[in-house]
Amino acid sequence: MCGLLTVVAAASLVALLAHSASGTARPGYAALIRRVAPSVVTVLVQAQGEDAGQRAADRAVANADYDANAAMREIMRRLLSGPGSNPGSGEGDSVLGSGFVITADGLIVTNRHVILGARTVRVRLSDSREVPAQVIGADAATDIALLRVKAGRLTALRLGSSENTSVGDAVIAIGNPFGLGQSVTTGIVSARGRTLEDDPYIDFLQTDAAINRGNSGGPLLSVDGTVVGVTSVIFSPNGGSVGLGFAIPAETVAGVIRELEAHGLVARGYLGASAQALTPAIATALGLKNTDGALITALEPHGPSDGTLHVGDVLLKIGSTPVTFVALPKIVARLAPGSSADVTIVRDGLQQVMPLTFGRLPDPPSDPALTGGQDTWVPNLALGLANTTTEIRKALKADGESGGLIVTQLRRAGPGALAGLKVGDLITHAGTKRLSDVADLATVSKPSSQMPLLLRIVRDGSPRFVAITGSDQP
């Protein structure tokens, strides 16, 4: 009997394999991807080319040998699209991210950090066309940007909601990781309602679908092709996917793009106060029976709550809404700037109610990497250079040097690259001449095997000389 069952089981297996091979059963998402992929685009950004020196130093440090302790201090990373070389003119780094079409007439969603500091923005469509894009608006609090292109009628994705998405549901991410081209990855929703320290206004979706640099702004889709989120952040000790990705929920995105399309910005309420969560010990010290509320730790001078709230107050309610430390930024952000509400506090052991008028949430301060000095393209070496600062030289482990120029970009087959130079190298001398300004090398003659250019460089703290000949010979 056992032998008969084995024969039957084997026959069933053969039949199943034959059924699969015949093409009548093809599990997977191929049909779905064919339908939705044309709506996913690559966002190409020509950066300002400003503070290229600092950005190059950051890249050099990031590419150095992996330091676990240093990496773990900064394991929350935006999916910043890494600057690529700009071999044409050196007018700034070329960066890329992802995005997706939400209306047939050309509205496109991406991340704000993809287009931040851009001089020009272009979009590469699924049919390989590249068209200029207008930035309609960008929202710092949610990291969402809205673009518009004129490219005829486009295929749009449906922006849905993550409210009906459950932990364990299958999801699909589409984007352009590391500039390799459109890629599709799958996974599940690992968690809902994740709040990250750098993004207190968003309840993220967490997914184990592989997302990497370049996926920023791409869609996270349900298995019916509806957008449930926009990929934005990874948790990674090394900059690559380790299965901890985060997406901005679609319902958050929908509200933001409505405001961006109508007004070009999103106006949010602002308290102008810092707070912390209460512990049982702190609550006891304040004479409280529980840890409800948020403890005010600092007030912005002349801010909205200065003169109304005091340091040491425990904020219990805004209007009728109970306050917790985690929920406080979201509660305030939903209020209209200039609106007023009664706030309930505990001060010196006594509960009080007082009116408070809220301000407007300001954008974060400008990134110094976007407001510094420009780099300079050196045609005869096919590389970009920028002047350095004490901070840059310190980051490059060259704080003993009194000057020098940092390599910011390289043409792949140019003389500098062929000689082995890298972005982040510090060039201190041309021959015996000390370099202190990019003008010292900007008009250098084209080197050759007969007349090589001798440069002293410092890389990872170690100095050495390099002869640039224009070829890859030693």
HELIX and SHEET records of a PDB file:
HELIX    1   1 CYS A    2  ALA A   21  1                                  20    
HELIX    2   2 ALA A   30  VAL A   36  1                                   7    
HELIX    3   3 ALA A   37  SER A   39  5                                   3    
HELIX    4   4 ALA A   52  ALA A   62  1                                  11    
HELIX    5   5 ALA A   68  ARG A   73  1                                   6    
HELIX    6   6 ARG A  112  ILE A  115  1                                   4    
HELIX    7   7 PRO A  177  GLY A  179  5                                   3    
HELIX    8   8 ALA A  250  HIS A  263  1                                  14    
HELIX    9   9 PRO A  280  ALA A  285  1                                   6    
HELIX   10  10 LEU A  328  ALA A  333  1                                   6    
HELIX   11  11 PRO A  368  LEU A  370  5                                   3    
HELIX   12  12 THR A  390  ALA A  395  1                                   6    
HELIX   13  13 PRO A  415  LEU A  418  1                                   4    
HELIX   14  14 ALA A  439  ALA A  442  1                                   4    
SHEET    1   A 7 VAL A  40  ALA A  47  0                                        
SHEET    2   A 7 SER A  94  VAL A 101 -1                                        
SHEET    3   A 7 LEU A 107  ASN A 111 -1                                        
SHEET    4   A 7 ILE A 144  VAL A 149 -1                                        
SHEET    5   A 7 GLU A 130  ASP A 139 -1                                        
SHEET    6   A 7 ALA A 118  ARG A 124 -1                                        
SHEET    7   A 7 VAL A  40  ALA A  47 -1                                        
SHEET    1   B 7 MET A  76  ARG A  78  0                                        
SHEET    2   B 7 VAL A 227  PHE A 235 -1                                        
SHEET    3   B 7 PRO A 219  LEU A 221 -1                                        
SHEET    4   B 7 ALA A 170  GLY A 175 -1                                        
SHEET    5   B 7 SER A 183  LEU A 196 -1                                        
SHEET    6   B 7 ASP A 199  THR A 207 -1                                        
SHEET    7   B 7 GLY A 245  PRO A 249 -1                                        
SHEET    1   C 2 GLY A 269  TYR A 270  0                                        
SHEET    2   C 2 GLY A 359  ARG A 360 -1                                        
SHEET    1   D 4 ALA A 273  ALA A 277  0                                        
SHEET    2   D 4 ALA A 294  LEU A 299 -1                                        
SHEET    3   D 4 VAL A 314  ILE A 318 -1                                        
SHEET    4   D 4 THR A 321  PRO A 322 -1                                        
SHEET    1   E 5 ALA A 273  ALA A 277  0                                        
SHEET    2   E 5 ALA A 294  LEU A 299 -1                                        
SHEET    3   E 5 VAL A 314  ILE A 318 -1                                        
SHEET    4   E 5 SER A 340  ARG A 347 -1                                        
SHEET    5   E 5 LEU A 350  THR A 357 -1                                        
SHEET    1   F 5 THR A 376  VAL A 378  0                                        
SHEET    2   F 5 LEU A 383  ASN A 387 -1                                        
SHEET    3   F 5 LEU A 405  LEU A 410 -1                                        
SHEET    4   F 5 LEU A 426  ALA A 430 -1                                        
SHEET    5   F 5 LYS A 433  ARG A 434 -1                                        
SHEET    1   G 6 THR A 376  VAL A 378  0                                        
SHEET    2   G 6 LEU A 383  ASN A 387 -1                                        
SHEET    3   G 6 LEU A 405  LEU A 410 -1                                        
SHEET    4   G 6 LEU A 426  ALA A 430 -1                                        
SHEET    5   G 6 LEU A 453  ARG A 459 -1                                        
SHEET    6   G 6 SER A 462  ILE A 468 -1                                        
END                                                                             
